[in-house]
Amino acid sequence: MSEVESAIRDLTAARRAVRDELRETERQQRGFEGFRGTVAGIDPDRGVPNGSSAPTATPSAGSGPGWSTGASAATATAATPDDRCRRVRAAFEELVLPHVETETGGVPATIAAELSAEVAVALAAEGGGNQFTEALREAVLEHVDQRLAEGRVMLRALTRERDSLDDAIALLKRVDRELPAVDDSVVLLSTDEELWDRRRRVASLETDLEAALRDRQSTLGDVVASEVKAGIEHDTVVEYLFGERDVTYPALDALARAVGECRRRTDRLDSALEAE
C-alpha cells in the first residue's frame, strides 16, 4: 500500500467518525424537539382555586420565581401532588436521555446536567416542589431552547467538517490515480523528456495538495455562526472529535503525507535527471 493509499484509508476512517457523530447529534436534536413539544403541551399549575386552601411553600434561596423546591416544599408536595412533573420527567427519560451523556444518578442527574440543577430539583419526585408552575415550565423551555440552539451550531460544524474531509479524500484519490510512478524500471526506460513530464505532473499535484493544506488550516481557524452567546471555533470541534485519537488533525496529517510522497518522487526524478 502506497503512502497516499494509507492516508486515504486513515482519512476515510476519520470521516466515518464525523458521520456517526453527526447522526447522533441529529437524534439528540429530535429528542430535544420532541421533549419541548411535550413540555409546551402540558398546562401548568396556575394556583389554588378561589375558595380553596392549601399549604404553600416558600421557595428556597436561589430558586426561580414561582418554583417550589427543597425541604420547604415537602408539605405542599404531600398535599397537592402534581402528576405533570412526573410526565415531564418521563418525557425526558424517553426522548432525551438515550441521546445525551448520562451522569451517575440517572434521570435527575442528567436533567441537572442538561437543564440546570434548579430545574432538576423542582421536577424531582422527592424533595422538589412537585408543582408544575408556569415559571417552571418557562424555565424548562428556556433551557431546552438553549440546547437546541447549541445543537444547531454543532450540526453546522459537523456538516462542514464532513464536507471538508470529503474534499480532502477526493483530492487524495485523484493524486493516487495521477501520481506518476518512479520505480527503477520506469526511470531507466524513460527519456529525459518523459522524466521532465513526470516531474511536472508531480509538481502540479503537490501544488494542489499544498493549496488544500492552506484551505484546511483556514477552516480550522474559522468560527461557526451561533445563535447562542458565542460561536464555536472549528478547531475546537475537531479536537472534540479526534483529541483522544492518535492523530488529532487527520486531514492535515493525510494531506501532509501525500505532499511528502510527492517530494519523495520529485527527488527520485531529480536524481535520475542529474545522472543523465
C-alpha positions as CSV (number, residue, x, y, z in Angstrom):
1,M,0.0,0.0,0.0
2,S,1.4,3.4,-1.0
3,E,1.7,6.3,1.4
4,V,-1.2,8.1,-0.4
5,E,-3.4,5.0,-0.2
6,S,-2.7,4.7,3.5
7,A,-3.6,8.3,4.0
8,I,-6.9,7.8,2.2
9,R,-7.7,4.8,4.4
10,D,-7.0,6.7,7.6
11,L,-8.9,9.8,6.5
12,T,-11.9,7.7,5.5
13,A,-12.0,6.3,9.0
14,A,-11.9,9.8,10.4
15,R,-14.8,10.8,8.0
16,R,-16.8,7.8,9.3
17,A,-16.4,9.1,12.9
18,V,-17.7,12.5,11.8
19,R,-20.7,10.9,10.1
20,D,-21.5,8.9,13.3
21,E,-21.3,12.0,15.4
22,L,-23.5,13.9,13.0
23,R,-26.1,11.2,13.1
24,E,-26.1,11.1,16.9
25,T,-26.4,14.9,17.1
26,E,-29.4,14.8,14.8
27,R,-31.0,12.1,17.0
28,Q,-30.3,14.3,20.0
29,Q,-31.9,17.3,18.3
30,R,-35.0,15.3,17.5
31,G,-35.2,14.1,21.1
32,F,-35.0,17.7,22.5
33,E,-37.6,18.8,19.9
34,G,-40.0,16.1,20.9
35,F,-39.4,16.8,24.6
36,R,-40.0,20.5,24.0
37,G,-43.3,19.8,22.3
38,T,-44.4,17.6,25.3
39,V,-43.5,20.2,27.9
40,A,-45.1,23.0,25.9
41,G,-48.3,21.0,25.7
42,I,-48.6,20.5,29.4
43,D,-50.8,23.1,31.1
44,P,-49.0,24.5,34.2
45,D,-50.4,24.7,37.7
46,R,-52.0,28.2,37.8
47,G,-52.6,28.2,41.6
48,V,-55.2,27.2,44.1
49,P,-58.9,27.8,43.0
50,N,-60.9,30.6,44.7
51,G,-62.4,29.4,48.0
52,S,-59.9,26.6,48.5
53,S,-57.0,26.5,50.8
54,A,-53.8,24.6,50.6
55,P,-50.4,24.8,52.2
56,T,-47.9,26.9,50.4
57,A,-44.1,26.5,50.2
58,T,-41.5,29.2,50.5
59,P,-39.1,29.0,47.6
60,S,-35.5,28.2,48.7
61,A,-32.7,30.6,48.1
62,G,-31.6,30.6,44.5
63,S,-34.8,29.1,43.2
64,G,-36.6,30.7,40.2
65,P,-39.8,32.7,40.7
66,G,-42.8,30.6,41.4
67,W,-40.7,27.5,41.9
68,S,-41.2,25.2,44.9
69,T,-38.0,23.5,45.7
70,G,-36.2,22.0,48.7
71,A,-37.4,20.9,52.1
72,S,-39.7,23.9,52.5
73,A,-41.9,22.3,49.8
74,A,-42.4,19.0,51.5
75,T,-45.9,19.8,52.9
76,A,-47.1,21.2,49.5
77,T,-45.8,18.1,47.7
78,A,-47.8,15.8,50.0
79,A,-51.0,17.9,49.9
80,T,-51.1,18.8,46.2
81,P,-49.3,16.1,44.2
82,D,-48.8,17.2,40.6
83,D,-48.6,14.4,38.0
84,R,-47.3,17.0,35.5
85,C,-43.8,16.9,36.9
86,R,-43.8,13.1,36.6
87,R,-44.9,13.4,33.0
88,V,-42.1,15.9,32.3
89,R,-39.5,13.5,33.9
90,A,-40.9,10.6,31.9
91,A,-40.7,12.5,28.6
92,F,-37.1,13.5,29.3
93,E,-36.2,9.9,30.1
94,E,-37.9,8.6,26.9
95,L,-36.9,11.3,24.4
96,V,-33.6,12.9,25.6
97,L,-31.8,10.5,28.0
98,P,-30.9,8.0,25.3
99,H,-29.1,10.6,23.3
100,V,-27.0,12.6,25.9
101,E,-24.1,11.7,28.1
102,T,-25.7,10.3,31.3
103,E,-24.4,11.2,34.7
104,T,-24.2,9.0,37.7
105,G,-27.6,9.3,39.3
106,G,-29.8,8.6,36.3
107,V,-32.6,10.9,35.2
108,P,-32.3,13.5,38.0
109,A,-28.6,14.0,37.5
110,T,-28.9,14.1,33.7
111,I,-31.7,16.7,34.0
112,A,-29.4,18.7,36.2
113,A,-26.6,18.5,33.6
114,E,-28.8,19.4,30.6
115,L,-31.4,21.7,32.1
116,S,-29.8,23.0,35.3
117,A,-29.7,21.8,38.9
118,E,-32.6,24.1,39.8
119,V,-34.9,22.6,37.3
120,A,-33.9,19.1,38.4
121,V,-34.8,19.9,42.0
122,A,-38.1,21.4,41.0
123,L,-39.1,18.4,39.0
124,A,-37.8,15.8,41.4
125,A,-40.1,13.1,42.7
126,E,-38.8,13.6,46.2
127,G,-37.6,16.9,47.8
128,G,-38.9,19.0,44.9
129,G,-41.9,21.3,44.8
130,N,-43.8,18.8,42.6
131,Q,-45.9,21.7,41.3
132,F,-45.5,22.4,37.5
133,T,-45.9,26.1,37.6
134,E,-45.8,28.5,34.7
135,A,-42.4,29.7,35.9
136,L,-41.1,26.2,36.0
137,R,-42.4,25.4,32.5
138,E,-40.8,28.5,31.1
139,A,-37.5,27.7,32.7
140,V,-37.6,24.2,31.2
141,L,-38.4,25.5,27.8
142,E,-35.7,28.2,28.0
143,H,-33.0,25.6,28.8
144,V,-34.3,23.3,26.1
145,D,-34.2,26.1,23.6
146,Q,-30.6,26.8,24.6
147,R,-29.7,23.1,24.0
148,L,-31.5,23.2,20.6
149,A,-29.6,26.3,19.6
150,E,-26.3,24.8,20.6
151,G,-27.2,21.6,18.7
152,R,-27.9,23.6,15.5
153,V,-24.5,25.1,15.7
154,M,-22.9,21.7,16.3
155,L,-24.8,20.3,13.3
156,R,-23.5,23.1,11.1
157,A,-19.9,22.5,12.3
158,L,-20.1,18.7,11.9
159,T,-21.6,19.1,8.4
160,R,-18.8,21.5,7.5
161,E,-16.2,19.0,8.8
162,R,-17.7,16.2,6.9
163,D,-17.7,18.2,3.7
164,S,-14.1,19.3,4.3
165,L,-13.0,15.7,4.7
166,D,-14.9,14.7,1.6
167,D,-13.0,17.3,-0.4
168,A,-9.7,16.1,1.1
169,I,-10.5,12.5,0.3
170,A,-11.5,13.3,-3.3
171,L,-8.2,15.2,-3.8
172,L,-6.2,12.3,-2.3
173,K,-7.9,9.8,-4.6
174,R,-7.1,12.0,-7.6
175,V,-3.5,12.2,-6.5
176,D,-3.3,8.5,-6.1
177,R,-4.7,8.0,-9.6
178,E,-2.5,10.6,-11.3
179,L,0.8,10.4,-9.4
180,P,3.3,9.0,-11.9
181,A,5.4,6.0,-11.0
182,V,9.1,6.5,-10.3
183,D,10.3,2.9,-9.7
184,D,13.6,1.9,-11.2
185,S,12.2,0.2,-14.3
186,V,10.2,3.2,-15.2
187,V,13.1,5.7,-14.6
188,L,15.6,3.6,-16.6
189,L,13.3,3.2,-19.6
190,S,12.3,6.9,-19.7
191,T,13.8,9.6,-21.9
192,D,14.7,13.0,-20.4
193,E,11.6,14.5,-21.8
194,E,9.5,11.8,-20.2
195,L,11.2,12.3,-16.9
196,W,10.6,16.0,-17.0
197,D,7.0,15.4,-17.9
198,R,6.6,13.1,-14.8
199,R,8.3,15.8,-12.7
200,R,5.9,18.5,-13.9
201,R,2.9,16.3,-13.1
202,V,4.2,15.5,-9.6
203,A,4.8,19.2,-9.0
204,S,1.3,20.1,-10.1
205,L,-0.2,17.6,-7.7
206,E,2.0,18.8,-4.9
207,T,0.8,22.4,-5.6
208,D,-2.9,21.2,-5.3
209,L,-2.1,19.4,-2.1
210,E,-0.4,22.5,-0.6
211,A,-3.4,24.6,-1.5
212,A,-5.7,22.1,0.2
213,L,-3.5,22.3,3.3
214,R,-3.8,26.1,3.4
215,D,-7.6,25.8,3.0
216,R,-7.8,23.3,5.7
217,Q,-5.8,25.4,8.1
218,S,-8.0,28.3,7.3
219,T,-11.1,26.2,8.0
220,L,-9.7,25.2,11.4
221,G,-9.4,28.9,12.4
222,D,-13.0,29.8,11.4
223,V,-15.8,30.3,13.9
224,V,-19.1,28.6,13.2
225,A,-22.0,31.0,13.3
226,S,-24.0,30.7,16.5
227,E,-27.4,31.7,17.9
228,V,-26.1,31.4,21.4
229,K,-23.7,33.6,23.4
230,A,-20.6,32.7,21.4
231,G,-19.7,30.8,18.3
232,I,-17.7,27.5,18.1
233,E,-14.2,27.5,16.7
234,H,-13.9,24.8,14.1
235,D,-10.6,23.8,15.7
236,T,-12.5,23.0,18.9
237,V,-14.9,20.7,17.1
238,V,-12.0,18.8,15.5
239,E,-10.3,18.4,18.9
240,Y,-13.6,17.2,20.3
241,L,-13.9,14.6,17.6
242,F,-10.3,13.4,17.4
243,G,-8.5,14.7,20.5
244,E,-8.3,11.2,22.0
245,R,-7.1,9.5,18.8
246,D,-3.5,9.0,17.7
247,V,-3.9,11.9,15.2
248,T,-5.8,15.0,16.3
249,Y,-5.9,16.6,12.8
250,P,-6.4,13.7,10.4
251,A,-7.0,15.9,7.3
252,L,-3.8,17.9,7.8
253,D,-1.9,14.6,8.5
254,A,-3.2,12.9,5.4
255,L,-2.6,15.8,3.1
256,A,0.9,16.3,4.5
257,R,1.7,12.7,4.0
258,A,0.7,13.0,0.4
259,V,2.9,16.1,0.0
260,G,5.7,14.1,1.4
261,E,5.2,11.3,-1.1
262,C,5.2,13.9,-3.9
263,R,8.5,15.3,-2.7
264,R,10.0,11.8,-2.5
265,R,9.1,11.2,-6.1
266,T,10.4,14.6,-7.2
267,D,13.7,13.8,-5.5
268,R,13.9,10.4,-7.3
269,L,13.2,12.1,-10.7
270,D,15.8,14.8,-10.0
271,S,18.4,12.2,-9.2
272,A,17.6,10.4,-12.5
273,L,17.9,13.7,-14.5
274,E,21.1,14.6,-12.9
275,A,22.6,11.3,-13.7
276,E,21.9,11.7,-17.4
